[in-house]
Amino acid sequence: MARTKTNALTRTAGLMVGLALMAAQPVTAQCGHKGTAKADFAYISNNFPEAIKLYQKASGKVGKDKSMKACVSFMVAKCYLKMNEYRRATSQLKKVLRYDPKNAGAIYAYASLLKAEGEYEEAMSEFKKYKEMEPNDPRGELGVKSCELAIQWKNNPTCYQVENVKAWNTRDMEFSPFISSRRQDEIIFTSNRKFKGKGAGKEWGTHGGVPEDLYLVEAERRSNAWKEPKRLEGLSSEHSEGAGAMDNRYSYMYFTRCFQDKKNGSGCRILKTRRMGTKWAEPENIEIAPDSFVTAHPTISGDGKYMVFSSNMTGTKGGMDLWVAEYQRRAKTFVEPKNLGDEINTTDNEVYPHLKLDGTLYFSSSRPEGMGGLDIYKAELTGDKTWGKVENMMYPINSPKDDFGIMFERGQEKGYLSSNREGSRGLDDIWAFSIPTATITLSGTVVDVDTREPLENATVELTNPEGEKKTITTDKMGFYKMDIPFGVTYDMQATRENYYNDVNRASSMGLDPLKTCKDTNIVADFALKTTKVNLEFEIQFVFDKEIVEPEYVDTVKNLLLILEDNPSLKVEIGAHTDARGNDEYNRKLSERRANEIVRLLVDAGIDPNRLVPNGYGETEPRKLLKDMKGLKTGYIFKQDTVMAEEYINALRSSEGEEVFEDAHRINRRVTLKILSEDFKSGTPKNENEEGTPKPEGE
């Protein structure tokens, strides 16, 4: 897994910045000057240290040609980027811009490099310059937006906690870990740490290091500590091995082997080997694409039916795309690879896929909207071997540098990833990540609406959209408490004997488990009205008619809600008039009004068998259960006052005409009286010949 572009992205040092740089300026002939011919050849041969030396020598042979000097510095910058030497690359890019200040490609490359260093404000400024110079290139605007997002993500991190696994890491490269045992007590990862002995690989000219090998680390049975990593001797060769995965039975391992030599050039293949106790069988090549193409980074689905991998085979949209191949039992291999399409792949590079047990696909991409370098993304399984809704995993899973090779422990929201972020010991390190378990608690109190006394033994029922119910009972203080999951909405109802039900709603839909890092409490309180006292509603009617005044329609709806929330109640709907007019006239008017309220409730869906209208006329002056304000004047009528005709007439002379009218308005009301609490739907209708519900006792 040499850190070069040609090696198909098994791992590259400055790859993403280098790719951005190369995309900004054609590189088919490099500088194309006779003085740089040897340097150009070393570059296309991936011998970057040698190319730097030759370009530096060539810089004196190009004379005073500023454009050629700019090109030479540009090529040196690319070499340094390939070798992960960002500071030297930055120095060379500054030279390019001194020779050629309007070099759009260098400006874009410089902006990308600043972004990869986490210098988002400065990078944003450079992307804006590029956008002005190249208004038709969307990467300028994407660069600006990505910097804005990166700043936002760093200021508002997700709940993931990321920590360097110091016991596994060296000053070299360690990356792409995967679980290799059913008990999850063995992990295999890739490293190019120095190894001397039989089978050791030769140094590769691209980065001055040795080829990567697979290393196994085992957990101590008693302490759960990890043992010293050991090289998988049987799978190591003079080439580079790594970036693998196990099948769903942990019997077979699929991994990537990359080679580089003068005769065969360079490339990568996916190989398969079988576990044989503590050893591994001789690897065999998976013939999934022609040898002229690269295949790498395999991951196997939880059911073992398909493999997702990276490749640049025909049909690839970018440098590397993600592909899927189905397992064929007869052939005992994966066949008929298909590109995952535009939902996943871009014109950049998609690499290092990982399939979670639930089918979620995780991968890394160099697309310009990331935080810098390679970013880790996830995509939901949307159908048969199809994925969509790609989301950036944000900070701190991602960083300004390269983040890739993520894997999750089975059934857990924790695992490992690879990164060369700040704090790494070597070129790439393995980092452990996990997310703390936050609890969402739903709590509240149930009280008497009038006395505010807590109601013990009230039942609170929660119903989710699927109709599943949970119940809890209040304690002596009327308090209830229970834990609920993320992403659910509950319709709630509080009930207690001799009280009307009350309803509420609670939702954890707005809470994201990735953003809700601390325990959260949702409060839903209830206030119940006793059924021992008739309910009274301030409903006013058009003068001398049964038509409800428009501004009191909502009060009728409140009455409707009470009946809907208390479906076992059969009630009397009473209407009351003031004392003006004769008794018989007021009785008939109140009957019409009571029947009108019943009609409105029946039209809204209430069973007519639950409703008995009754017109009281002026026979029951109102006794105030609490202080009341006049509807027009705001005059305070005191609790326990009986709104008798004599009292109201006295107000006319003492308080004036408007208070007198307000007193009459208070008497004009609608009441609800409980007749029974065991109503069941399907009761025979109690109707007269016209179909109007009969008043009880008539």
C-alpha positions as CSV (number, residue, x, y, z in Angstrom):
1,M,0.0,0.0,0.0
2,A,2.5,2.5,-1.1
3,R,1.5,6.1,-0.7
4,T,1.2,6.9,-4.4
5,K,-1.6,7.7,-6.8
6,T,-0.6,5.0,-9.2
7,N,-1.0,2.4,-6.4
8,A,-4.7,3.0,-6.5
9,L,-5.0,4.8,-3.2
10,T,-4.2,1.9,-0.9
11,R,-2.7,4.7,1.1
12,T,-1.2,8.0,0.0
13,A,0.6,10.7,2.0
14,G,-0.5,14.0,0.4
15,L,-2.8,12.3,-2.0
16,M,-5.9,14.5,-1.7
17,V,-4.1,17.8,-1.9
18,G,-2.0,16.4,-4.7
19,L,-5.1,15.3,-6.6
20,A,-6.7,18.7,-6.2
21,L,-3.5,20.3,-7.4
22,M,-3.3,18.0,-10.4
23,A,-6.9,18.6,-11.3
24,A,-6.3,22.3,-11.4
25,Q,-3.6,22.1,-14.1
26,P,-3.0,19.6,-16.9
27,V,-0.1,17.3,-16.2
28,T,0.1,15.1,-19.4
29,A,3.5,16.3,-20.3
30,Q,4.6,17.8,-17.0
31,C,6.7,20.8,-17.8
32,G,7.6,19.6,-21.3
33,H,11.0,21.3,-21.4
34,K,14.1,19.4,-22.5
35,G,15.8,20.5,-19.3
36,T,13.1,18.8,-17.2
37,A,12.8,15.6,-19.2
38,K,14.6,13.4,-16.7
39,A,12.7,14.9,-13.8
40,D,9.4,14.4,-15.6
41,F,10.2,10.8,-16.2
42,A,11.1,10.3,-12.5
43,Y,7.8,11.9,-11.6
44,I,5.6,9.7,-13.8
45,S,7.6,6.7,-12.5
46,N,6.5,7.7,-9.0
47,N,10.1,8.2,-7.8
48,F,9.3,11.5,-6.1
49,P,12.6,11.9,-4.1
50,E,14.6,11.5,-7.3
51,A,12.2,13.8,-9.2
52,I,12.7,16.6,-6.7
53,K,16.5,16.4,-7.1
54,L,16.2,16.5,-10.9
55,Y,13.7,19.3,-10.9
56,Q,15.9,21.4,-8.7
57,K,18.8,20.8,-11.0
58,A,16.6,21.7,-14.0
59,S,15.5,25.0,-12.5
60,G,18.9,26.4,-13.5
61,K,18.5,25.2,-17.1
62,V,15.2,26.9,-17.9
63,G,16.7,30.4,-18.0
64,K,14.6,33.4,-17.0
65,D,11.4,31.9,-18.3
66,K,9.0,32.7,-15.4
67,S,6.3,30.4,-16.7
68,M,8.8,27.5,-16.8
69,K,10.2,28.3,-13.4
70,A,6.6,28.3,-12.1
71,C,6.0,24.9,-13.7
72,V,9.2,23.5,-12.1
73,S,8.2,24.7,-8.7
74,F,4.7,23.4,-9.3
75,M,6.1,19.9,-10.0
76,V,8.3,20.0,-6.9
77,A,5.3,21.0,-4.9
78,K,3.4,17.9,-6.2
79,C,6.3,15.7,-5.3
80,Y,6.4,17.0,-1.7
81,L,2.6,16.5,-1.5
82,K,3.0,12.9,-2.5
83,M,5.6,12.5,0.3
84,N,3.3,14.2,2.8
85,E,5.7,17.1,3.3
86,Y,3.1,19.9,3.4
87,R,5.4,22.7,4.6
88,R,7.9,22.2,1.7
89,A,4.9,21.9,-0.7
90,T,3.6,25.2,0.6
91,S,7.0,26.9,0.1
92,Q,7.1,25.7,-3.5
93,L,3.5,26.9,-4.2
94,K,4.4,30.3,-2.9
95,K,7.3,30.4,-5.4
96,V,4.8,29.5,-8.2
97,L,2.6,32.4,-7.3
98,R,5.6,34.8,-7.2
99,Y,6.5,33.8,-10.7
100,D,2.9,33.6,-11.9
101,P,0.5,35.4,-9.5
102,K,-2.5,34.6,-11.7
103,N,-1.9,30.9,-11.9
104,A,-5.4,29.7,-11.0
105,G,-4.2,26.1,-10.6
106,A,-1.6,27.1,-8.0
107,I,-4.1,29.2,-6.2
108,Y,-6.5,26.3,-6.0
109,A,-3.8,24.0,-4.9
110,Y,-2.6,26.5,-2.2
111,A,-6.2,26.9,-1.0
112,S,-6.6,23.1,-0.8
113,L,-3.3,22.8,1.1
114,L,-4.3,25.5,3.6
115,K,-7.6,23.6,4.1
116,A,-5.7,20.4,4.7
117,E,-3.7,22.2,7.4
118,G,-6.9,23.4,9.1
119,E,-6.3,27.0,8.1
120,Y,-9.9,27.5,7.1
121,E,-10.2,31.3,7.2
122,E,-7.1,31.7,5.0
123,A,-8.1,28.8,2.7
124,M,-11.5,30.5,2.3
125,S,-9.9,33.6,1.1
126,E,-7.8,31.7,-1.5
127,F,-10.9,29.8,-2.7
128,K,-12.7,33.1,-3.3
129,K,-9.8,34.3,-5.4
130,Y,-10.0,31.1,-7.5
131,K,-13.8,31.5,-7.8
132,E,-13.3,35.0,-9.2
133,M,-10.7,33.8,-11.7
134,E,-12.6,30.6,-12.7
135,P,-16.3,31.5,-12.2
136,N,-17.5,28.5,-14.2
137,D,-15.6,26.0,-12.0
138,P,-17.9,24.9,-9.2
139,R,-14.9,23.9,-7.0
140,G,-14.3,27.5,-6.0
141,E,-17.7,27.8,-4.4
142,L,-17.5,24.3,-3.0
143,G,-14.2,25.2,-1.4
144,V,-15.6,28.3,0.3
145,K,-18.7,26.4,1.6
146,S,-16.6,23.5,2.8
147,C,-14.4,25.8,4.9
148,E,-17.5,27.4,6.4
149,L,-18.9,24.0,7.2
150,A,-15.6,22.8,8.7
151,I,-15.5,25.8,11.0
152,Q,-19.1,25.1,12.0
153,W,-18.4,21.4,12.7
154,K,-15.3,22.1,14.7
155,N,-17.2,24.6,16.9
156,N,-20.1,22.2,17.3
157,P,-18.5,18.7,17.4
158,T,-20.5,15.5,17.4
159,C,-20.5,13.3,20.6
160,Y,-17.9,10.9,19.3
161,Q,-14.7,10.7,21.3
162,V,-11.6,9.9,19.4
163,E,-8.4,8.7,21.0
164,N,-5.0,7.5,19.6
165,V,-4.3,3.8,20.1
166,K,-0.7,4.4,21.2
167,A,0.0,0.7,21.8
168,W,-0.4,-0.1,18.1
169,N,1.1,2.9,16.5
170,T,4.7,3.7,15.5
171,R,6.4,6.5,13.7
172,D,5.5,4.8,10.4
173,M,2.1,4.0,9.0
174,E,-0.6,2.0,10.8
175,F,-4.1,2.0,9.2
176,S,-7.2,0.1,8.0
177,P,-7.9,-2.1,11.0
178,F,-10.6,-4.9,10.9
179,I,-11.9,-7.5,13.3
180,S,-10.7,-11.0,12.4
181,S,-12.4,-13.2,15.0
182,R,-16.0,-14.0,15.9
183,R,-15.2,-13.1,19.5
184,Q,-13.9,-9.7,18.4
185,D,-10.7,-10.3,20.3
186,E,-8.4,-10.1,17.3
187,I,-7.7,-7.2,15.0
188,I,-5.7,-7.1,11.8
189,F,-4.3,-3.8,10.5
190,T,-1.8,-2.6,8.0
191,S,1.6,-1.2,8.7
192,N,4.9,-0.4,7.0
193,R,6.9,-0.4,10.2
194,K,10.5,-1.5,9.8
195,F,10.8,-5.3,9.7
196,K,14.1,-7.2,9.3
197,G,14.3,-10.8,8.5
198,K,13.1,-13.4,6.0
199,G,10.6,-12.0,3.6
200,A,11.2,-8.3,4.4
201,G,10.3,-6.0,1.5
202,K,12.7,-3.7,-0.2
203,E,12.3,0.1,0.1
204,W,10.1,1.7,-2.4
205,G,11.3,4.9,-4.1
206,T,7.9,6.7,-3.8
207,H,8.3,7.4,-0.1
208,G,11.5,6.0,1.1
209,G,9.8,3.4,3.2
210,V,9.2,-0.3,2.9
211,P,6.0,-2.1,1.6
212,E,3.1,-2.5,4.1
213,D,2.3,-5.8,5.7
214,L,-0.6,-7.2,7.7
215,Y,-0.2,-7.3,11.5
216,L,-2.3,-9.2,14.0
217,V,-3.0,-7.9,17.5
218,E,-4.8,-10.1,20.1
219,A,-6.6,-9.3,23.3
220,E,-5.6,-10.8,26.6
221,R,-8.4,-13.0,27.8
222,R,-8.2,-11.9,31.4
223,S,-7.3,-8.2,31.3
224,N,-8.7,-7.3,27.8
225,A,-5.4,-5.5,27.2
226,W,-3.9,-5.9,23.7
227,K,-0.8,-8.0,23.1
228,E,2.2,-6.8,21.0
229,P,1.2,-6.7,17.3
230,K,2.8,-9.5,15.2
231,R,3.4,-9.7,11.5
232,L,1.3,-12.2,9.5
233,E,4.4,-14.0,8.1
234,G,2.5,-16.3,5.7
235,L,0.8,-13.5,3.9
236,S,3.8,-11.1,3.7
237,S,5.7,-10.7,0.5
238,E,8.1,-8.3,-1.2
239,H,5.0,-6.5,-2.3
240,S,2.5,-4.5,-0.2
241,E,-0.4,-6.1,1.7
242,G,-3.2,-4.6,3.7
243,A,-6.7,-2.9,3.6
244,G,-8.7,-6.1,4.1
245,A,-11.8,-7.6,5.7
246,M,-13.2,-10.9,6.9
247,D,-16.2,-12.7,5.5
248,N,-19.3,-13.0,7.8
249,R,-18.1,-16.4,9.2
250,Y,-14.5,-15.2,9.9
251,S,-13.2,-18.1,7.8
252,Y,-11.9,-16.2,4.8
253,M,-9.9,-13.0,4.6
254,Y,-10.0,-10.7,1.6
255,F,-7.2,-8.2,1.3
256,T,-5.3,-5.9,-1.0
257,R,-1.9,-6.6,-2.5
258,C,-0.1,-3.8,-4.4
259,F,3.1,-4.2,-6.4
260,Q,5.6,-1.9,-7.9
261,D,8.5,-2.8,-10.1
262,K,10.2,-1.6,-13.2
263,K,8.9,-4.4,-15.4
264,N,5.3,-4.6,-14.4
265,G,4.7,-1.0,-13.2
266,S,2.4,-0.7,-10.3
267,G,-1.1,-1.8,-9.4
268,C,-3.3,-3.5,-6.8
269,R,-5.4,-6.7,-6.6
270,I,-7.9,-8.2,-4.2
271,L,-6.7,-11.6,-2.8
272,K,-8.5,-14.2,-0.8
273,T,-7.1,-16.5,1.8
274,R,-8.6,-19.1,4.2
275,R,-7.9,-19.4,7.9
276,M,-6.1,-22.6,8.9
277,G,-5.9,-22.6,12.6
278,T,-3.3,-20.0,13.4
279,K,-2.0,-19.9,9.8
280,W,-3.4,-18.8,6.5
281,A,-3.7,-20.6,3.1
282,E,-1.8,-19.4,0.1
283,P,-3.6,-16.3,-1.2
284,E,-5.4,-16.5,-4.5
285,N,-6.4,-13.6,-6.8
286,I,-10.0,-12.6,-7.1
287,E,-10.6,-12.2,-10.8
288,I,-13.1,-9.3,-10.5
289,A,-11.6,-7.0,-13.0
290,P,-8.9,-7.1,-15.8
291,D,-5.3,-7.0,-14.6
292,S,-4.9,-3.6,-16.2
293,F,-7.2,-2.1,-13.6
294,V,-6.9,-1.6,-9.8
295,T,-9.1,-3.4,-7.3
296,A,-8.6,-2.7,-3.6
297,H,-10.2,-2.2,-0.1
298,P,-12.7,-5.0,0.0
299,T,-15.6,-5.2,2.6
300,I,-18.1,-8.0,2.9
301,S,-21.8,-7.6,3.7
302,G,-23.2,-9.0,7.0
303,D,-25.0,-11.8,5.1
304,G,-21.9,-12.6,2.9
305,K,-23.9,-12.0,-0.3
306,Y,-21.9,-9.2,-1.8
307,M,-18.6,-7.3,-1.6
308,V,-18.1,-3.5,-1.9
309,F,-14.6,-2.5,-3.1
310,S,-12.6,0.4,-4.8
311,S,-11.6,0.3,-8.4
312,N,-10.7,2.4,-11.4
313,M,-12.1,-0.1,-13.9
314,T,-13.9,1.0,-17.0
315,G,-17.1,2.9,-16.0
316,T,-15.4,4.7,-13.1
317,K,-16.5,8.3,-12.7
318,G,-13.5,9.6,-10.8
319,G,-10.0,8.4,-10.0
320,M,-11.4,5.6,-7.9
321,D,-15.1,4.6,-7.4
322,L,-16.9,2.2,-5.2
323,W,-18.2,-1.0,-6.8
324,V,-20.3,-3.9,-5.6
325,A,-20.1,-7.6,-6.7
326,E,-22.4,-10.4,-5.8
327,Y,-21.2,-13.7,-4.4
328,Q,-21.9,-16.7,-6.7
329,R,-22.0,-20.0,-5.0
330,R,-21.1,-22.1,-8.0
331,A,-18.1,-20.0,-8.9
332,K,-17.3,-19.6,-5.1
333,T,-16.3,-16.0,-5.8
334,F,-17.7,-12.5,-6.4
335,V,-18.8,-11.7,-9.9
336,E,-20.4,-9.1,-12.1
337,P,-19.2,-5.9,-10.5
338,K,-21.5,-2.8,-10.7
339,N,-20.7,0.8,-10.1
340,L,-22.5,2.2,-7.1
341,G,-23.5,5.2,-9.2
342,D,-23.9,8.9,-8.8
343,E,-25.5,8.6,-5.3
344,I,-22.1,7.5,-4.0
345,N,-19.4,8.2,-6.5
346,T,-18.1,11.6,-7.7
347,T,-15.4,12.8,-10.1
348,D,-13.0,12.6,-7.2
349,N,-12.0,9.5,-5.3
350,E,-14.2,7.1,-3.2
351,V,-12.1,4.6,-1.3
352,Y,-11.9,2.4,1.9
353,P,-15.5,1.2,2.1
354,H,-16.8,-0.5,5.3
355,L,-20.2,-2.2,5.6
356,K,-21.9,-2.1,9.0
357,L,-24.0,-5.1,10.0
358,D,-27.2,-3.1,9.4
359,G,-26.1,-2.4,5.8
360,T,-25.0,1.2,6.3
361,L,-22.0,2.0,4.0
362,Y,-19.1,4.0,5.3
363,F,-16.3,5.2,3.0
364,S,-13.7,7.9,2.5
365,S,-13.8,10.5,-0.3
366,S,-11.7,13.4,-1.5
367,R,-14.7,15.3,-2.7
368,P,-14.2,19.0,-2.2
369,E,-17.0,19.6,0.3
370,G,-15.1,17.7,3.1
371,M,-13.0,19.1,5.9
372,G,-9.7,18.5,4.1
373,G,-7.9,15.5,2.6
374,L,-9.9,12.3,2.8
375,D,-13.2,12.6,4.8
376,I,-15.3,9.7,6.1
377,Y,-18.9,9.6,4.9
378,K,-21.8,7.3,5.5
379,A,-24.7,6.3,3.3
380,E,-28.0,4.5,4.2
381,L,-29.0,1.2,2.5
382,T,-31.9,2.2,0.3
383,G,-32.6,-1.0,-1.6
384,D,-31.0,-4.2,-3.0
385,K,-27.2,-3.3,-3.0
386,T,-28.0,0.4,-3.4
387,W,-27.2,3.3,-1.1
388,G,-28.0,6.9,-0.8
389,K,-28.3,10.0,1.4
390,V,-24.6,10.4,1.8
391,E,-23.6,12.3,5.0
392,N,-20.3,13.6,6.2
393,M,-19.4,12.2,9.6
394,M,-18.2,15.6,10.7
395,Y,-15.7,16.5,13.4
396,P,-14.1,14.8,15.4
397,I,-14.5,11.7,13.2
398,N,-13.1,13.8,10.4
399,S,-10.3,16.3,10.6
400,P,-8.4,18.7,8.2
401,K,-6.1,15.8,7.3
402,D,-6.8,12.3,5.8
403,D,-9.4,10.3,7.7
404,F,-10.2,6.8,6.3
405,G,-10.3,3.1,7.0
406,I,-13.2,3.2,9.5
407,M,-14.6,0.1,11.0
408,F,-17.3,-0.6,13.7
409,E,-17.4,-3.3,16.3
410,R,-20.3,-5.7,15.7
411,G,-23.5,-4.1,16.9
412,Q,-21.7,-1.2,18.6
413,E,-21.4,2.5,17.9
414,K,-17.7,2.3,18.4
415,G,-14.6,1.1,16.6
416,Y,-11.4,2.3,14.9
417,L,-10.4,4.7,12.1
418,S,-7.2,5.7,10.4
419,S,-5.9,9.3,10.3
420,N,-2.8,11.4,10.0
421,R,-4.4,14.2,12.0
422,E,-2.6,16.3,14.6
423,G,-1.5,14.1,17.5
424,S,-0.5,11.1,15.3
425,R,2.7,9.4,16.2
426,G,3.6,8.5,12.6
427,L,2.5,9.1,9.0
428,D,-0.8,7.4,9.7
429,D,-2.2,6.2,13.0
430,I,-5.0,4.0,14.2
431,W,-7.5,5.9,16.4
432,A,-10.3,4.4,18.6
433,F,-13.7,6.1,18.6
434,S,-16.8,5.7,20.7
435,I,-19.9,7.7,21.6
436,P,-21.1,8.1,25.2
437,T,-24.6,6.8,25.9
438,A,-26.9,9.8,26.6
439,T,-30.2,9.1,28.3
440,I,-33.4,10.9,27.4
441,T,-35.8,11.1,30.4
442,L,-39.4,12.0,30.1
443,S,-40.9,13.3,33.4
444,G,-43.6,15.5,34.8
445,T,-46.3,15.9,37.4
446,V,-50.0,15.4,37.5
447,V,-52.0,17.8,39.6
448,D,-55.6,19.0,40.3
449,V,-56.1,21.9,37.9
450,D,-58.0,24.0,40.6
451,T,-56.2,23.1,43.9
452,R,-52.8,22.4,42.3
453,E,-52.5,19.4,44.7
454,P,-50.4,16.5,43.3
455,L,-52.4,13.5,42.2
456,E,-51.0,10.2,43.4
457,N,-51.8,6.9,41.4
458,A,-52.7,8.8,38.2
459,T,-51.8,6.8,35.1
460,V,-49.8,8.3,32.3
461,E,-50.1,6.4,29.1
462,L,-47.7,6.9,26.1
463,T,-48.6,5.8,22.6
464,N,-46.1,5.9,19.7
465,P,-47.1,6.2,16.0
466,E,-47.1,2.4,15.6
467,G,-49.8,2.2,18.4
468,E,-47.4,0.6,21.0
469,K,-48.3,1.7,24.5
470,K,-46.3,2.3,27.7
471,T,-47.8,3.2,31.1
472,I,-46.5,4.6,34.3
473,T,-48.1,5.6,37.6
474,T,-47.4,8.8,39.6
475,D,-46.0,8.7,43.1
476,K,-47.2,10.6,46.2
477,M,-46.0,13.8,44.7
478,G,-47.8,13.3,41.5
479,F,-44.5,12.7,39.8
480,Y,-43.6,10.2,37.0
481,K,-40.4,9.5,35.2
482,M,-39.2,7.1,32.5
483,D,-36.5,6.7,29.9
484,I,-37.4,7.0,26.2
485,P,-35.4,6.4,23.0
486,F,-34.2,8.9,20.4
487,G,-36.3,9.7,17.4
488,V,-39.8,9.0,18.8
489,T,-43.0,11.0,19.4
490,Y,-45.5,10.0,22.0
491,D,-49.2,11.0,22.3
492,M,-49.8,11.1,26.1
493,Q,-52.8,10.8,28.3
494,A,-53.1,11.2,32.0
495,T,-56.1,9.5,33.8
496,R,-57.3,9.2,37.3
497,E,-60.6,8.1,38.9
498,N,-63.1,11.0,39.4
499,Y,-61.1,13.2,37.1
500,Y,-61.3,14.2,33.5
501,N,-58.5,12.9,31.3
502,D,-55.8,15.3,30.1
503,V,-53.6,14.9,27.1
504,N,-50.1,16.1,26.1
505,R,-47.4,15.2,23.6
506,A,-43.7,14.5,24.0
507,S,-41.1,14.1,21.3
508,S,-37.4,13.2,21.1
509,M,-37.4,13.7,17.3
510,G,-35.3,16.9,17.5
511,L,-32.6,15.2,19.5
512,D,-29.7,13.7,17.6
513,P,-27.7,10.9,19.3
514,L,-24.6,12.3,17.6
515,K,-25.2,15.8,19.0
516,T,-27.0,15.1,22.3
517,C,-23.9,14.3,24.3
518,K,-25.4,14.7,27.8
519,D,-28.5,13.3,29.5
520,T,-31.6,15.2,28.5
521,N,-34.9,15.6,30.4
522,I,-38.2,16.3,28.5
523,V,-41.0,17.6,30.7
524,A,-44.7,16.9,30.1
525,D,-47.1,18.0,32.9
526,F,-50.8,17.4,33.3
527,A,-53.6,19.2,35.1
528,L,-56.8,17.2,35.7
529,K,-60.2,18.6,36.4
530,T,-62.4,16.8,39.0
531,T,-65.6,15.2,37.6
532,K,-67.4,16.0,40.9
533,V,-68.0,19.6,39.8
534,N,-69.8,20.5,36.5
535,L,-67.6,22.1,33.9
536,E,-68.6,25.6,32.7
537,F,-67.7,27.1,29.4
538,E,-67.9,30.8,28.4
539,I,-69.8,30.4,25.1
540,Q,-71.8,33.5,23.9
541,F,-74.5,33.3,21.3
542,V,-75.9,35.8,18.8
543,F,-78.7,37.8,20.5
544,D,-82.0,35.9,20.5
545,K,-80.5,33.0,18.5
546,E,-78.7,29.7,18.9
547,I,-75.8,30.7,16.7
548,V,-72.4,30.7,18.5
549,E,-70.5,34.0,18.2
550,P,-67.4,33.4,16.0
551,E,-65.0,34.3,18.7
552,Y,-66.3,31.4,20.9
553,V,-65.9,28.6,18.3
554,D,-62.6,27.6,19.9
555,T,-64.3,27.2,23.3
556,V,-66.7,24.7,21.6
557,K,-63.5,22.9,20.4
558,N,-62.2,22.7,24.0
559,L,-65.5,21.0,24.9
560,L,-65.0,18.6,22.0
561,L,-61.4,17.8,23.1
562,I,-62.6,16.9,26.6
563,L,-65.1,14.4,25.1
564,E,-62.5,13.0,22.8
565,D,-60.1,12.5,25.6
566,N,-62.7,10.9,27.8
567,P,-64.5,8.5,25.5
568,S,-66.3,6.6,28.3
569,L,-68.3,9.6,29.5
570,K,-72.0,10.2,28.8
571,V,-72.7,13.9,29.6
572,E,-75.5,16.5,29.8
573,I,-74.9,19.6,27.7
574,G,-76.7,22.4,29.6
575,A,-77.4,25.9,28.3
576,H,-78.1,28.9,30.5
577,T,-79.5,32.3,29.8
578,D,-79.5,35.5,31.8
579,A,-82.5,36.6,33.9
580,R,-84.0,39.1,31.3
581,G,-87.1,38.0,29.5
582,N,-89.8,35.7,30.7
583,D,-89.1,32.2,32.0
584,E,-90.7,30.2,29.2
585,Y,-89.0,32.2,26.5
586,N,-85.6,31.7,28.2
587,R,-86.2,28.0,28.6
588,K,-86.9,27.5,24.9
589,L,-84.0,29.7,23.8
590,S,-81.6,27.7,26.1
591,E,-83.0,24.4,24.7
592,R,-82.3,25.6,21.1
593,R,-78.8,26.6,22.2
594,A,-78.1,23.3,24.0
595,N,-79.3,21.4,20.9
596,E,-77.0,23.5,18.7
597,I,-73.9,22.6,20.8
598,V,-74.9,19.0,20.6
599,R,-75.2,19.3,16.8
600,L,-71.8,20.8,16.5
601,L,-70.3,18.0,18.6
602,V,-72.0,15.3,16.7
603,D,-70.9,16.9,13.4
604,A,-67.3,16.7,14.8
605,G,-67.6,13.0,15.4
606,I,-69.0,12.6,18.9
607,D,-71.4,9.7,19.3
608,P,-74.9,11.3,19.8
609,N,-75.7,8.6,22.4
610,R,-73.2,10.3,24.7
611,L,-74.9,13.7,24.6
612,V,-78.1,14.8,26.4
613,P,-79.1,18.5,25.8
614,N,-80.9,20.4,28.5
615,G,-82.1,24.0,28.5
616,Y,-82.1,25.6,32.0
617,G,-83.1,29.1,31.0
618,E,-82.5,31.4,33.9
619,T,-83.3,28.9,36.6
620,E,-79.7,28.3,37.8
621,P,-77.8,31.5,38.5
622,R,-74.1,30.9,38.4
623,K,-72.1,30.4,41.6
624,L,-68.5,31.5,40.9
625,L,-65.9,28.8,41.6
626,K,-63.1,31.3,41.3
627,D,-62.6,35.0,40.8
628,M,-63.7,36.0,37.3
629,K,-63.1,39.0,35.1
630,G,-65.9,40.6,33.2
631,L,-65.7,39.7,29.5
632,K,-65.8,43.4,28.4
633,T,-64.8,45.5,31.4
634,G,-62.4,43.3,33.3
635,Y,-64.3,43.9,36.5
636,I,-63.5,41.3,39.2
637,F,-66.4,39.2,40.3
638,K,-65.3,37.4,43.5
639,Q,-65.3,33.7,44.1
640,D,-68.4,32.2,45.7
641,T,-70.6,35.0,44.4
642,V,-74.0,33.9,43.2
643,M,-75.0,35.8,40.1
644,A,-78.6,36.2,41.1
645,E,-80.9,38.8,39.5
646,E,-81.0,41.0,42.6
647,Y,-77.2,41.1,42.8
648,I,-76.9,42.0,39.2
649,N,-79.5,44.7,39.3
650,A,-77.7,46.3,42.2
651,L,-74.5,46.5,40.1
652,R,-76.2,48.7,37.6
653,S,-76.5,51.6,40.0
654,S,-73.2,50.9,41.9
655,E,-70.8,50.0,39.1
656,G,-72.5,51.1,35.9
657,E,-74.2,49.8,32.8
658,E,-71.2,47.9,31.4
659,V,-70.4,46.0,34.5
660,F,-74.2,45.2,34.7
661,E,-74.0,43.7,31.2
662,D,-70.8,41.8,32.0
663,A,-72.6,40.2,35.0
664,H,-75.4,39.0,32.7
665,R,-72.8,37.6,30.2
666,I,-71.3,35.5,33.0
667,N,-74.7,33.8,33.5
668,R,-75.0,33.0,29.8
669,R,-72.9,29.9,29.6
670,V,-72.8,26.2,28.6
671,T,-72.2,23.5,31.2
672,L,-71.1,19.9,31.0
673,K,-72.4,17.5,33.6
674,I,-71.3,13.8,33.8
675,L,-74.2,11.4,33.7
676,S,-72.2,8.1,33.6
677,E,-68.6,7.0,33.2
678,D,-69.1,3.6,31.5
679,F,-70.3,4.5,28.1
680,K,-69.5,2.0,25.3
681,S,-69.9,2.7,21.6
682,G,-72.7,0.8,19.9
683,T,-75.4,1.8,22.5
684,P,-78.8,2.1,20.9
685,K,-79.6,5.7,19.9
686,N,-82.0,7.8,22.1
687,E,-83.7,9.9,19.4
688,N,-87.1,11.5,18.8
689,E,-88.9,11.4,15.5
690,E,-86.9,14.2,14.0
691,G,-83.7,12.4,14.8
692,T,-82.7,15.0,17.5
693,P,-81.3,13.5,20.7
694,K,-84.0,13.6,23.4
695,P,-83.4,15.5,26.7
696,E,-83.2,13.0,29.6
697,G,-86.5,12.6,31.3
698,E,-88.6,14.1,28.5
